[in-house]
């Protein structure tokens, strides 16, 4: 296995773990709002902000790793990092694993957005980012 592929795979797994932690904190924020516990809500918001920064840094690191690959390897990785390729067979188990983790991460983020939307509408009302 290419060491850069290994680095990308490890980065994706760490990012997936952070995204799940982000989702958990978002759910805790919703629960604290239901209890009208604004102190906990603010603490959780700060924790979530830190996680967002960590995830963004992981995205930058991933992009740097991808850019260091040959053109052919970069094309394969970018294909694996695609929702459209979910459920497709890849040339190597590493590419398959990269696609699996990528898509699990995307699903987790979609679930988090649903909870975040409810929080934003409750806190922001008509000023919410999600308000139509």
N, C-alpha and C positions, 0 to 999 in steps of 0.2 A: 504494500500500500504506500502510496506517495505520502511523504511526511506533511505536505501542505494539506492534502485531503484529510489526514488525521487531525491536523490543527483546525480545519474547518468543521469537521465532525464534532470535535470536543467543544469548540466555540458554540456550535448550534445546540448541543446538549446543555451547556451552561445557560445559554439564552433561554432555552425552553424551561429550565428550572426557575429562572428569574421571572419569566412571564407567568408561570403558575403561581409564584409568590405574589406577583403583582395582582393577579386575579383574586387570590385569597384576601389580600389587603383591601381590594376594592369591595369585596363582599362584606368585610368587617366594617368598612366605612358605611355601607348601606345599613348594616345592623345598628351601628352607633347613632345614625340619624333617626332610625325608628325609635330608639330609646331617648332621643333628644340629648344625647351625650356629645356635646360639641367639643369638649376637651379631647376626648378620644378621637373624634373625627379629625381634628386638627393634627394630632400626633400621627394618625394613620396617613393623612394627606402628605405630611412631611416625609414619612417613610416611603410612600409611593413615589414621590418626586425623586428620591434617591435611586429607587429602582429604575425609574425611567431613564435617568442619566446612565446607570450601569448598562441597561439594554442598548441605549444609543451608542455607547462606547463599544459594545460587542458588535454592533452593526458595522461600525467603522473598522474594527479589527478584522472582521470577516471580509469586508470589501478589499482591504489591503492584501489579505491572503489570496483572494481570488485574482487580484491584479498581478500577483507574482507568478501565476501559472502560465504555461504555454497557451497559445491561442486555442488549441484543441481541447486541452484540459479545462480551460476557462469556460468554453462553450458547453462542455459536459456538466460542469458544476452549475452553471446558470440554468441549464435545462432542469437539473435536479431541484433547484431552488425555484420551483414553479408550481403553482396550484393546478395548472392545466395538465401536468404530468402525474398527478396523483393517481395511484392505482396502475400505472404503467410499469413495465419491466425495464430495468436499467442494465447496462453492460456489466456492472460490477456490484457486489453486495454493498460496497461503501457508498456508491451513488444512490442505491436504493435506500440505505439508512439515512442519508442526507435528505432525500425527498420525504421519507416518513417523518423525521423530526421536524422538518420545515412545515409540513402540513399539520402536524399536531400542534405546533406553535401557533399557526394561523387560526386554527379552531379555538384554541384557548383565548387568543386575542379577540375573536369575534364574540365569545361568551362574555368576556370582560366588558366589551363595548356595550352590551345590553344592560349590564348592571350599572355601568358608568352613566349611561343615558338616563336611567331612572334617578340616579343621584343628582345629576345635573338639572333635570327637570324639577326635582323637589327643592333643591337649593336655589337655583336661578330663576325658576318660573319662566316668565316670558323672555327673560334675558339669557336663558339657557342656550348653550351652543347648539343643542339639538331641537330647539323650538322652531316650529315651521313658520 
